[in-house]
């Protein structure tokens, strides 16, 4: 995402739980590493289902609950927004910020199917949010890792949160995943290929632990943090990561990341599953670093 400067105007009073037309946006530029293909959006939905319990624990621990008005940065297919909507209830509200219009349309359809009436989505870059009311919380999952300037975005998000409100984010740390997969040659090559592609594209797969410093840099108290690592061995679990690599193939080619040693992509998932089954072990999804802090009062 391109940083275009801070254009926010804030009302210092706490936001109500109403659904006011108070957020203005501008159209973003698209340079998201994973793209917005049907296959990638389907993968994101399946991934979200696997890690939803971990995300919910983080938000509950952070105190997000009934009547909260919550800003969801990088809302994508709407999974985090819908999770939060159930936490805040009918008296609360969730505003999802997403720059891909097609993702928003699908998220709206999913919200309607779930019969949730307290969620809305706005087509905007996270750098360009203008509001005259404050939120009780700002949240995000797998968003800061793709931003060239996460400090600036978090600082701006903090300005949109009332004093005493909470910021809660979930981001990866790729290093433990690489260590856990080091005994599986093919799986390890998959993980290293993903890591290299993310790094060359400008993403930061290690941003999770860096948030301890970043939260304080933007003026928040030192955050509460924990690390959770989803583990599994069934094909649907492994498909999340092999699908991630498939989504990254175009940008891997663009940045000169060689994928030839992985062999035929049509058989890659089956070969990975066979390797893991032969070793009688489990592998991990990206370890999730949960980080939250409450904004100081006064």
Buried (B, 14 or more C-beta within 10 A) or exposed (E): BEBEEEEBEBEEEBBEBEEEEBBBBBEBEEBBBBBBEEEBBEBBBEBBEBBBEBBBEBBEBBBBBEEBBBBBBBBBBBBBBBBBBBBBBEEBBBBBBBBBEEBBEBBBEBBEEEEBEBBBBBBBBBBBBBBBBBBBBBBBBBBBBBBEBBBBBBBBBBBBBBEEBBBBBBBBBBBBBBEBBEEBEBBBBBBBBBBBBBBBBEBBBBBBBBBBEBBEBBEBEEBBBEEBBBEBBEBEBBBBBBBBBBBBBBBBEEBEBEBEEBEEEEEBBEBBBEBBEEEEBBBBBBBBBBBBBBBEEE
